[in-house]
Amino acid sequence: MPRDIKTLIVVPENNTTMEPEISALCPALAPIPVARVKRPARTLLLEDLPAYAEATIDAIEPFADRKFDLVIYGCTAAGFLGGPAGNARMVERLRERTGAIVVSTAGAMIDALQSARVSETAVVTPYLTPVNDGLRSYLESSGVRVEVLNSFFCKTTAELGAITEEQVLDLALKTVTPNSKSLFVACSQLPTINVVAQLRAKLGIPVWSSIQATAWAGAKTLTAQGLPVPFNQAA
């Protein structure tokens, strides 16, 4: 009988979406404990990253005596602001502290788009301009051009947490153009589990969200390590 796979999700303390959606997309990982990273109530800025990195390590300390197979670093805005190099440093710190495989949402975004052979994408985010600029740079440094980007421009975590699936769907449909080759909905707080399939069916192009990409990347990585994890893309 396959053994239980031990997973830890690391997210900003306001995130209420990633754990239930990951559990639905990859039921073999549930139940998943969550390490919540203390953060400002406003949107993250570049100058917040040093303190946020230390808060991330502090957040996993209560779980330090557990052995995990996978750690999911779902702090999306921090990953984009830090760029590929900064995100890689945070992933390495988490790997060293936990001894587990670490998958980041920022890295999973690139993996998912590249797996779909996407070189250009439309993007929907909830972020202010500094994070949107970081996201654009992150994608373009990995060979994926941003065709068009639209945002909810949330100033606070309260504004972000109030966004509904219907609003995500509406903004996504307003963002894509007749020339769009792909769509990515960025942020691991935005609710997308019931939206992505609708968008794929309606648009006929690859559509990914931060959470779906992370779940897919985690399942793929564990399966490659001999721990088969089905990914329920239609969840």
GUMI-360564 format. One line per field, with one value per residue: residue in one letter; chain; x, y, z of N, C-alpha, C in turn. Coordinates in Angstrom, 1 decimal. Example, Ala and Ser with C-alpha at 12.3 -4.5 7.8 and 13.67 -1.06 7.14 Angstrom:
2
res A, S
chain A, A
n.c1 13.2, 12.8
n.c2 -5.7, -2.2
n.c3 7.8, 7.1
ca.c1 12.3, 13.7
ca.c2 -4.5, -1.1
ca.c3 7.8, 7.1
c.c1 13.2, 12.9
c.c2 -3.3, 0.0
c.c3 7.8, 7.9
***
This chain:
235
res M, P, R, D, I, K, T, L, I, V, V, P, E, N, N, T, T, M, E, P, E, I, S, A, L, C, P, A, L, A, P, I, P, V, A, R, V, K, R, P, A, R, T, L, L, L, E, D, L, P, A, Y, A, E, A, T, I, D, A, I, E, P, F, A, D, R, K, F, D, L, V, I, Y, G, C, T, A, A, G, F, L, G, G, P, A, G, N, A, R, M, V, E, R, L, R, E, R, T, G, A, I, V, V, S, T, A, G, A, M, I, D, A, L, Q, S, A, R, V, S, E, T, A, V, V, T, P, Y, L, T, P, V, N, D, G, L, R, S, Y, L, E, S, S, G, V, R, V, E, V, L, N, S, F, F, C, K, T, T, A, E, L, G, A, I, T, E, E, Q, V, L, D, L, A, L, K, T, V, T, P, N, S, K, S, L, F, V, A, C, S, Q, L, P, T, I, N, V, V, A, Q, L, R, A, K, L, G, I, P, V, W, S, S, I, Q, A, T, A, W, A, G, A, K, T, L, T, A, Q, G, L, P, V, P, F, N, Q, A, A
chain A, A, A, A, A, A, A, A, A, A, A, A, A, A, A, A, A, A, A, A, A, A, A, A, A, A, A, A, A, A, A, A, A, A, A, A, A, A, A, A, A, A, A, A, A, A, A, A, A, A, A, A, A, A, A, A, A, A, A, A, A, A, A, A, A, A, A, A, A, A, A, A, A, A, A, A, A, A, A, A, A, A, A, A, A, A, A, A, A, A, A, A, A, A, A, A, A, A, A, A, A, A, A, A, A, A, A, A, A, A, A, A, A, A, A, A, A, A, A, A, A, A, A, A, A, A, A, A, A, A, A, A, A, A, A, A, A, A, A, A, A, A, A, A, A, A, A, A, A, A, A, A, A, A, A, A, A, A, A, A, A, A, A, A, A, A, A, A, A, A, A, A, A, A, A, A, A, A, A, A, A, A, A, A, A, A, A, A, A, A, A, A, A, A, A, A, A, A, A, A, A, A, A, A, A, A, A, A, A, A, A, A, A, A, A, A, A, A, A, A, A, A, A, A, A, A, A, A, A, A, A, A, A, A, A
n.c1 0.8, 0.6, 2.5, 1.6, 2.0, 3.9, 3.3, 4.0, 2.6, 3.7, 2.7, 1.6, 0.2, -2.4, -3.5, -6.1, -6.8, -5.0, -4.4, -7.0, -7.5, -5.2, -5.4, -7.8, -7.0, -4.8, -5.5, -4.1, -2.2, -3.5, -4.4, -3.1, -0.7, -0.3, 2.1, 2.2, 3.1, 4.1, 3.2, 3.0, -0.1, -0.6, 0.1, 3.0, 6.3, 9.4, 11.3, 10.4, 11.3, 13.7, 12.9, 10.6, 11.7, 13.0, 10.8, 9.5, 11.2, 10.9, 8.2, 8.2, 9.3, 7.7, 7.2, 9.5, 10.3, 9.2, 9.2, 9.1, 8.0, 7.5, 7.7, 5.8, 6.3, 4.4, 4.4, 3.7, 3.9, 6.3, 8.1, 8.1, 8.9, 11.5, 12.7, 14.0, 16.6, 16.4, 14.1, 15.1, 17.0, 15.4, 14.0, 16.1, 16.9, 14.7, 14.8, 17.2, 16.5, 14.3, 14.9, 13.4, 12.0, 11.4, 9.0, 8.3, 5.8, 6.3, 8.4, 7.0, 5.1, 6.6, 7.5, 5.0, 4.0, 6.1, 5.9, 3.6, 4.5, 4.5, 5.3, 4.4, 2.1, -1.1, -1.9, -3.4, -3.7, -3.8, -2.3, -0.3, 1.5, 4.5, 4.8, 3.6, 5.3, 7.6, 6.6, 6.3, 9.0, 10.1, 8.8, 9.7, 12.4, 12.6, 12.0, 9.3, 7.1, 5.0, 2.0, -0.3, -1.3, -3.5, -5.0, -6.4, -5.4, -5.0, -4.8, -4.5, -4.4, -7.0, -8.6, -7.7, -8.5, -11.2, -11.9, -13.9, -14.6, -16.2, -15.5, -12.8, -13.1, -14.5, -12.6, -10.5, -11.7, -12.0, -9.4, -7.9, -7.1, -7.9, -5.6, -4.3, -2.2, -2.1, -3.1, -2.5, -3.3, -2.3, -1.3, -1.6, -3.7, -6.0, -9.2, -9.5, -10.1, -12.6, -12.6, -10.6, -11.0, -13.4, -12.4, -10.5, -12.1, -13.7, -11.9, -10.1, -7.3, -4.1, -4.6, -3.6, -3.4, -1.8, -2.1, -3.0, -0.8, 1.2, 0.3, 0.3, 3.1, 4.2, 3.0, 4.1, 6.9, 7.1, 6.1, 8.2, 10.1, 9.4, 7.1, 4.1, 1.7, -1.4, -2.7, -5.5, -6.7, -9.2, -10.6
n.c2 -1.2, 2.2, 4.7, 7.5, 10.8, 13.4, 16.8, 20.3, 23.5, 26.7, 29.9, 33.4, 34.9, 35.7, 34.0, 32.1, 30.3, 28.6, 26.1, 24.5, 24.4, 23.1, 20.7, 19.7, 19.5, 17.7, 15.2, 13.2, 14.4, 15.5, 15.5, 18.9, 20.6, 24.1, 26.6, 29.8, 33.0, 35.9, 39.2, 42.5, 44.3, 45.7, 45.5, 43.7, 45.1, 45.8, 46.5, 45.1, 42.6, 41.4, 41.2, 39.7, 37.3, 36.3, 36.1, 34.0, 31.8, 31.8, 31.0, 28.3, 27.1, 25.9, 23.5, 22.1, 19.7, 17.7, 15.4, 16.1, 15.3, 17.1, 20.6, 23.3, 26.4, 29.0, 31.8, 34.0, 36.8, 37.6, 36.0, 36.9, 39.6, 39.2, 38.1, 35.6, 34.8, 35.6, 34.2, 31.6, 31.5, 31.6, 29.2, 27.4, 27.9, 27.0, 24.3, 23.5, 23.9, 22.1, 19.7, 18.7, 18.2, 21.2, 23.2, 26.0, 28.6, 30.6, 29.5, 27.2, 28.4, 29.1, 26.6, 25.4, 26.9, 26.6, 23.9, 23.8, 24.9, 27.6, 30.8, 33.3, 35.2, 36.2, 37.9, 37.9, 39.6, 40.4, 42.5, 45.5, 47.9, 47.6, 44.8, 43.7, 44.6, 43.1, 40.5, 40.5, 40.9, 38.5, 36.5, 37.2, 37.0, 34.3, 33.6, 34.0, 36.1, 38.8, 39.4, 41.0, 42.6, 42.6, 43.9, 43.7, 45.5, 45.5, 47.1, 46.3, 43.3, 42.7, 43.7, 42.0, 39.4, 39.6, 39.2, 37.5, 34.3, 34.8, 37.4, 37.0, 35.4, 37.2, 39.4, 38.0, 37.3, 39.8, 40.5, 38.8, 38.7, 38.5, 37.6, 36.2, 33.8, 32.3, 32.1, 33.3, 33.2, 34.9, 34.6, 33.1, 33.4, 34.2, 32.8, 30.1, 27.5, 26.7, 28.1, 27.9, 25.7, 26.5, 28.7, 27.5, 25.9, 27.8, 29.6, 28.1, 27.9, 27.4, 27.6, 28.6, 28.8, 30.2, 28.4, 26.0, 25.5, 25.2, 22.9, 21.0, 21.0, 20.2, 17.6, 16.4, 16.5, 14.9, 12.4, 11.8, 11.2, 8.8, 8.7, 8.4, 10.8, 11.7, 14.2, 16.2, 17.7, 18.6, 19.3
n.c3 0.0, -0.9, 0.8, 3.0, 1.7, 2.7, 3.0, 3.0, 3.0, 2.3, 2.8, 2.5, 5.4, 5.1, 3.2, 2.0, 0.1, -1.2, 0.1, 0.2, -2.5, -3.7, -2.3, -3.5, -6.1, -6.0, -4.4, -3.1, -1.5, 0.6, 4.1, 4.3, 6.1, 6.9, 6.8, 7.9, 6.8, 8.3, 7.3, 5.8, 5.9, 3.6, 0.0, -0.9, -1.2, -2.8, -0.9, 1.3, 1.1, 2.4, 5.2, 4.9, 3.9, 6.2, 7.9, 6.6, 7.0, 9.8, 9.9, 9.2, 11.4, 13.5, 12.3, 12.1, 13.2, 11.8, 9.0, 5.7, 2.4, 0.4, 0.0, -0.5, -1.8, -1.8, -2.0, -3.9, -4.9, -3.6, -4.8, -7.5, -7.1, -6.1, -8.3, -10.6, -9.4, -6.7, -5.9, -6.3, -4.3, -2.0, -2.2, -2.0, 0.7, 2.1, 1.3, 2.5, 5.2, 5.6, 4.4, 2.3, -1.0, -2.8, -4.2, -6.0, -6.5, -8.3, -9.9, -10.8, -12.5, -14.7, -15.5, -16.2, -18.3, -20.2, -20.6, -22.1, -24.3, -24.7, -25.7, -25.3, -23.5, -22.1, -19.1, -15.9, -12.9, -9.3, -8.5, -7.5, -9.4, -9.0, -8.4, -10.6, -12.6, -11.8, -12.2, -15.0, -15.8, -14.7, -16.2, -18.8, -18.6, -18.7, -21.2, -22.0, -23.3, -22.2, -23.5, -22.9, -19.9, -17.2, -14.2, -10.9, -9.2, -6.3, -3.2, -0.5, 1.6, 2.4, 0.3, -1.7, -0.7, -1.0, -3.6, -6.0, -7.6, -9.9, -10.5, -11.2, -13.5, -15.1, -15.4, -16.7, -19.1, -20.2, -20.6, -22.4, -25.8, -29.4, -30.4, -28.4, -27.1, -24.9, -21.4, -18.2, -14.8, -12.2, -8.8, -5.7, -4.0, -5.4, -6.3, -8.3, -9.0, -10.1, -12.3, -14.3, -16.0, -17.3, -18.7, -20.3, -22.0, -23.2, -24.4, -25.8, -25.7, -24.0, -20.5, -17.4, -13.8, -10.9, -8.7, -9.9, -11.6, -9.7, -8.2, -10.3, -10.9, -8.4, -8.2, -10.5, -9.9, -7.5, -8.5, -10.3, -8.4, -7.6, -6.0, -6.7, -7.7, -8.5, -10.6, -10.6, -12.9, -13.8, -11.5
ca.c1 0.0, 1.5, 2.6, 1.2, 3.0, 3.9, 3.5, 3.8, 2.4, 4.2, 2.0, 1.4, -0.7, -3.8, -3.9, -7.1, -7.2, -4.1, -4.5, -8.1, -7.4, -4.2, -6.0, -8.7, -6.3, -4.0, -6.1, -3.1, -1.4, -4.3, -4.5, -1.8, -0.5, 0.1, 2.9, 1.7, 4.2, 3.6, 3.4, 2.2, -1.5, -0.6, 0.8, 4.4, 7.1, 10.7, 12.0, 9.9, 11.7, 14.6, 12.2, 9.7, 12.4, 13.2, 9.5, 9.2, 11.9, 10.3, 6.9, 8.3, 9.9, 6.9, 7.1, 10.9, 10.6, 8.5, 9.9, 8.2, 8.4, 7.4, 7.3, 5.3, 6.5, 3.3, 4.4, 3.9, 4.4, 7.6, 8.9, 8.2, 9.7, 12.8, 13.2, 14.4, 17.7, 15.9, 13.2, 15.9, 17.7, 14.5, 13.8, 17.3, 16.9, 13.6, 15.2, 18.2, 15.9, 13.4, 15.4, 12.4, 11.9, 10.7, 8.4, 7.8, 4.7, 6.9, 9.0, 5.9, 4.5, 7.5, 7.4, 3.7, 3.9, 7.1, 5.4, 2.6, 5.2, 4.0, 6.3, 3.7, 0.8, -1.9, -1.8, -4.3, -3.1, -4.4, -1.2, 0.0, 2.5, 5.8, 4.8, 3.3, 6.6, 8.4, 6.1, 6.6, 10.4, 10.3, 8.4, 10.4, 13.8, 12.5, 11.6, 7.9, 6.7, 3.7, 1.2, -1.1, -1.5, -4.6, -4.9, -7.3, -4.7, -5.4, -3.8, -4.4, -4.8, -8.5, -9.2, -7.4, -9.3, -12.7, -12.2, -14.6, -14.4, -16.9, -14.7, -11.6, -13.5, -14.8, -11.4, -9.8, -12.3, -11.8, -8.0, -7.4, -7.3, -8.0, -4.2, -3.7, -1.7, -2.2, -3.6, -2.0, -3.9, -1.2, -1.6, -2.1, -4.9, -7.2, -9.9, -9.4, -10.3, -13.7, -12.5, -9.6, -11.6, -14.3, -11.6, -9.9, -13.2, -14.2, -10.9, -9.4, -5.9, -3.6, -4.9, -3.1, -3.4, -0.7, -2.3, -3.0, 0.6, 2.0, -0.2, 0.9, 4.6, 4.4, 2.7, 5.1, 8.2, 7.0, 6.0, 9.5, 10.9, 8.9, 5.9, 3.1, 0.6, -2.3, -3.1, -6.9, -6.8, -10.6, -11.2
ca.c2 0.0, 3.4, 5.5, 8.9, 11.7, 14.5, 18.0, 21.5, 24.7, 28.0, 31.0, 34.6, 34.6, 36.0, 33.2, 31.1, 29.6, 27.6, 24.7, 23.8, 24.1, 22.1, 19.4, 19.2, 19.1, 16.6, 14.6, 12.3, 15.2, 16.0, 16.9, 19.6, 21.7, 25.3, 27.6, 31.2, 33.9, 37.2, 40.2, 43.8, 44.3, 46.2, 44.7, 43.6, 46.0, 45.2, 46.7, 44.2, 41.2, 40.8, 40.9, 38.7, 36.1, 35.8, 35.7, 32.8, 30.8, 31.7, 30.4, 26.9, 26.5, 25.0, 22.2, 21.7, 18.4, 16.8, 15.1, 16.3, 14.9, 18.2, 21.9, 24.2, 27.8, 29.7, 33.2, 34.4, 38.2, 37.7, 35.3, 37.8, 40.8, 38.8, 37.7, 34.2, 34.5, 35.7, 33.0, 30.4, 31.5, 31.2, 27.8, 26.7, 28.0, 26.1, 23.0, 23.2, 23.8, 21.0, 18.5, 18.3, 18.8, 22.5, 23.7, 27.4, 29.0, 31.4, 28.5, 26.4, 29.2, 29.0, 25.2, 25.1, 27.6, 26.0, 22.6, 24.0, 25.5, 28.9, 31.9, 34.6, 34.9, 37.2, 37.7, 38.5, 39.6, 41.3, 43.2, 46.8, 48.0, 47.0, 43.3, 43.4, 44.7, 42.0, 39.3, 40.7, 40.6, 37.1, 35.7, 37.5, 36.4, 32.9, 33.5, 34.1, 37.5, 39.2, 40.1, 42.0, 42.3, 43.4, 43.7, 44.2, 46.6, 45.5, 47.8, 45.6, 41.9, 42.6, 43.8, 40.8, 38.3, 39.8, 38.9, 36.3, 33.6, 35.5, 38.6, 36.5, 35.0, 38.4, 40.1, 37.2, 37.4, 41.1, 40.7, 38.1, 39.3, 37.5, 37.1, 35.6, 32.4, 31.6, 33.0, 32.9, 34.0, 34.9, 34.8, 31.9, 33.7, 34.3, 31.6, 29.8, 26.1, 26.5, 29.1, 27.6, 24.8, 27.3, 29.5, 26.6, 25.5, 29.0, 30.3, 27.1, 28.1, 27.0, 28.5, 28.2, 29.7, 30.0, 27.2, 24.9, 25.3, 24.7, 21.6, 20.2, 20.9, 19.3, 16.2, 15.9, 16.3, 13.7, 11.2, 11.5, 10.7, 7.5, 8.9, 8.8, 11.7, 12.1, 15.6, 16.2, 19.0, 18.9, 19.5
ca.c3 0.0, -0.9, 2.1, 2.9, 1.2, 3.6, 2.2, 3.7, 2.2, 2.9, 2.1, 3.3, 6.5, 4.6, 2.1, 2.4, -1.1, -1.8, 0.7, -0.2, -4.0, -3.9, -1.8, -4.4, -7.4, -5.7, -3.1, -2.4, -0.6, 1.8, 4.5, 4.1, 7.0, 6.3, 7.5, 7.5, 6.9, 8.7, 6.3, 6.0, 5.4, 2.2, -0.9, -0.7, -1.9, -2.9, 0.3, 2.3, 0.9, 3.5, 6.4, 4.5, 3.8, 7.6, 8.4, 5.9, 7.8, 11.1, 9.8, 9.1, 12.6, 14.2, 11.6, 11.9, 13.7, 10.9, 7.8, 4.6, 1.1, -0.5, 0.5, -1.6, -1.5, -2.5, -1.8, -5.3, -5.1, -3.1, -5.8, -8.6, -6.7, -5.9, -9.5, -10.6, -8.5, -5.4, -5.7, -6.2, -3.0, -1.0, -2.4, -1.4, 2.1, 2.5, 1.1, 3.5, 6.5, 5.8, 3.8, 1.4, -2.3, -2.7, -5.5, -5.8, -7.5, -9.4, -10.8, -11.4, -13.6, -15.9, -16.0, -16.8, -19.6, -21.1, -21.0, -23.1, -25.5, -24.8, -25.7, -25.1, -22.7, -21.4, -17.7, -15.0, -11.5, -8.4, -7.9, -7.9, -10.5, -8.7, -8.5, -12.0, -13.3, -11.4, -12.9, -16.4, -15.9, -14.4, -17.4, -20.0, -18.4, -19.0, -22.6, -22.2, -23.5, -21.8, -24.5, -22.3, -18.5, -16.6, -12.8, -9.9, -8.5, -4.9, -2.3, 0.7, 1.6, 2.5, -1.0, -2.4, -0.2, -1.3, -5.0, -6.2, -8.9, -11.0, -10.9, -11.9, -14.8, -15.9, -15.8, -17.6, -20.5, -20.7, -20.8, -23.5, -27.1, -30.4, -30.7, -27.2, -27.3, -23.6, -20.3, -16.9, -13.7, -11.2, -7.4, -5.0, -3.2, -6.2, -6.4, -9.7, -9.3, -10.9, -13.4, -15.3, -16.9, -18.1, -19.6, -21.4, -22.9, -23.9, -25.2, -26.7, -25.5, -22.6, -19.4, -16.1, -12.7, -10.0, -7.9, -10.8, -12.0, -8.5, -8.0, -11.4, -10.7, -7.3, -8.6, -11.5, -9.2, -6.6, -9.3, -10.8, -7.3, -7.2, -5.2, -7.7, -7.2, -9.6, -10.7, -11.0, -13.6, -14.0, -10.2
c.c1 0.9, 1.4, 2.0, 2.3, 2.8, 4.2, 3.3, 3.6, 2.9, 3.5, 1.9, 0.2, -2.2, -4.3, -4.9, -7.5, -6.3, -4.3, -5.7, -8.0, -6.4, -4.7, -7.0, -8.0, -5.4, -4.4, -5.1, -2.3, -2.1, -4.3, -3.1, -1.7, 0.0, 0.9, 2.6, 2.7, 3.6, 4.1, 2.7, 0.8, -1.6, 0.1, 2.3, 5.1, 8.5, 11.5, 11.5, 10.6, 12.7, 13.8, 11.2, 10.4, 12.7, 11.9, 9.1, 9.9, 11.3, 9.0, 7.0, 8.9, 9.0, 6.8, 8.5, 11.1, 9.9, 9.3, 8.8, 8.9, 8.5, 7.0, 6.9, 5.4, 5.5, 3.3, 4.7, 4.5, 5.9, 8.6, 9.1, 9.1, 11.2, 13.5, 13.7, 15.6, 17.2, 15.0, 14.0, 16.6, 16.7, 14.1, 14.9, 17.3, 15.8, 14.1, 16.3, 17.5, 15.0, 13.9, 14.4, 12.6, 11.0, 10.3, 7.9, 6.7, 5.4, 7.6, 8.0, 5.3, 5.3, 7.4, 6.1, 3.6, 4.9, 6.6, 4.3, 3.2, 4.8, 5.2, 5.7, 2.4, 0.2, -1.8, -2.8, -3.7, -4.0, -3.5, -1.1, 1.2, 3.9, 5.8, 4.5, 4.5, 7.5, 8.0, 6.5, 8.1, 10.7, 10.0, 9.4, 11.9, 13.8, 12.0, 10.1, 7.5, 5.3, 3.0, 0.4, -1.3, -2.6, -4.6, -6.1, -6.7, -5.1, -4.3, -3.6, -4.8, -6.3, -9.1, -8.9, -8.3, -10.8, -13.0, -12.8, -14.2, -15.0, -16.1, -13.4, -12.0, -13.8, -13.6, -10.6, -10.4, -12.1, -10.3, -7.5, -7.9, -7.5, -6.7, -3.6, -3.4, -1.9, -2.7, -3.0, -2.7, -3.0, -1.8, -2.2, -3.3, -6.2, -7.8, -10.0, -9.9, -11.5, -13.7, -11.7, -10.2, -12.6, -13.5, -11.0, -10.9, -13.6, -13.2, -10.2, -7.9, -5.4, -4.0, -4.4, -3.3, -2.2, -0.9, -2.3, -1.5, 1.4, 1.6, 0.4, 2.4, 4.9, 4.1, 3.7, 6.5, 8.1, 6.9, 7.4, 10.4, 10.4, 7.7, 4.8, 2.0, -0.2, -2.7, -4.5, -7.1, -8.2, -11.3, -11.9
c.c2 1.3, 4.2, 6.9, 9.8, 13.0, 15.8, 19.2, 22.6, 25.9, 29.1, 32.2, 34.3, 34.9, 35.0, 32.1, 30.2, 28.5, 26.2, 24.0, 23.4, 23.1, 20.7, 18.8, 18.8, 17.9, 15.9, 13.8, 13.1, 15.6, 15.0, 17.6, 20.7, 22.9, 26.2, 29.0, 32.2, 35.3, 38.2, 41.4, 43.6, 44.8, 45.2, 44.8, 44.6, 45.4, 45.4, 45.8, 42.8, 40.6, 40.4, 39.7, 37.3, 35.5, 35.4, 34.3, 31.6, 30.6, 30.9, 28.9, 26.3, 25.6, 23.6, 21.6, 20.3, 17.3, 16.6, 15.2, 15.8, 16.2, 19.5, 22.8, 25.7, 28.7, 31.2, 33.9, 35.8, 38.3, 37.0, 36.2, 39.0, 40.4, 38.4, 36.2, 33.9, 34.6, 34.6, 31.7, 30.3, 31.1, 29.7, 27.0, 26.8, 27.1, 24.7, 22.6, 23.1, 22.6, 19.7, 18.0, 18.8, 20.1, 22.9, 25.1, 27.7, 29.7, 30.4, 27.6, 27.1, 29.0, 27.6, 24.9, 25.7, 27.0, 24.6, 22.7, 24.7, 26.9, 29.9, 33.2, 34.3, 36.2, 36.9, 38.5, 38.5, 40.4, 42.4, 44.7, 46.8, 47.4, 45.5, 42.9, 43.5, 43.6, 40.7, 39.4, 40.3, 39.1, 36.3, 36.0, 37.0, 34.9, 32.6, 33.5, 35.6, 37.7, 40.0, 41.3, 41.6, 43.2, 43.0, 44.2, 45.4, 46.7, 46.2, 47.1, 44.1, 41.7, 42.7, 42.5, 39.6, 38.4, 39.5, 37.6, 35.6, 34.3, 36.7, 38.2, 36.1, 36.2, 39.2, 39.3, 37.3, 38.8, 41.3, 40.0, 38.8, 38.2, 36.9, 36.4, 34.2, 31.6, 32.6, 32.4, 33.8, 33.8, 35.3, 33.6, 32.2, 33.8, 32.9, 31.2, 28.3, 25.8, 27.4, 28.6, 26.7, 25.5, 28.1, 28.7, 26.3, 26.6, 29.6, 29.4, 27.3, 27.6, 28.1, 27.9, 29.2, 29.3, 28.7, 26.0, 24.5, 24.7, 23.2, 20.6, 19.9, 20.0, 17.8, 15.6, 15.6, 15.1, 12.4, 10.8, 11.0, 9.4, 7.5, 9.4, 9.7, 12.1, 13.6, 15.7, 17.6, 19.5, 19.2, 20.9
c.c3 0.0, 0.4, 1.9, 2.5, 2.1, 2.9, 3.2, 2.7, 3.0, 2.1, 3.1, 4.3, 6.1, 3.6, 2.6, 1.3, -1.4, -1.2, 0.2, -1.7, -4.3, -3.4, -2.8, -5.7, -7.2, -4.3, -2.3, -1.4, 0.6, 2.9, 4.6, 5.2, 6.3, 7.3, 7.0, 7.8, 7.2, 7.6, 6.5, 5.4, 4.0, 1.3, -0.7, -1.7, -1.9, -1.6, 1.5, 2.2, 2.0, 4.7, 6.1, 4.4, 5.2, 8.2, 7.8, 6.7, 9.2, 11.0, 9.7, 10.4, 13.4, 13.6, 11.5, 12.3, 12.8, 9.6, 6.7, 3.3, 0.1, 0.3, -0.6, -1.1, -2.4, -2.4, -3.1, -5.5, -4.7, -4.2, -7.0, -8.3, -6.6, -7.2, -9.4, -9.6, -7.1, -5.0, -5.5, -4.8, -1.9, -1.0, -1.8, 0.1, 2.7, 2.4, 2.2, 4.9, 6.7, 5.2, 2.7, 0.0, -2.2, -4.1, -5.2, -6.9, -8.6, -10.4, -11.5, -12.6, -14.8, -16.4, -16.7, -18.2, -20.6, -21.5, -22.0, -24.3, -25.8, -24.7, -25.5, -24.4, -22.3, -20.0, -16.9, -13.6, -10.6, -7.9, -8.3, -8.9, -10.2, -8.9, -9.9, -12.8, -13.0, -12.1, -14.4, -16.6, -15.7, -15.6, -18.5, -19.9, -18.7, -20.4, -22.9, -22.2, -23.0, -22.9, -24.0, -20.8, -17.9, -15.1, -12.0, -9.1, -7.0, -4.0, -1.0, 0.6, 1.8, 1.2, -1.8, -2.0, -0.6, -2.8, -5.2, -7.5, -10.1, -11.4, -11.6, -13.3, -15.7, -16.4, -16.8, -19.0, -21.1, -21.1, -22.1, -24.8, -28.2, -30.8, -29.5, -27.5, -26.0, -22.6, -19.0, -15.8, -12.5, -9.8, -6.8, -4.0, -4.1, -6.4, -7.9, -10.1, -10.2, -12.2, -14.6, -16.4, -17.9, -19.1, -20.7, -22.4, -23.8, -24.9, -26.2, -26.7, -24.2, -21.6, -18.1, -15.0, -11.8, -9.2, -8.8, -11.2, -10.9, -8.2, -9.0, -11.2, -9.5, -7.6, -9.5, -10.8, -8.3, -7.4, -9.9, -9.7, -6.8, -6.2, -6.1, -7.1, -8.4, -9.5, -11.3, -11.7, -13.7, -12.6, -10.2
***
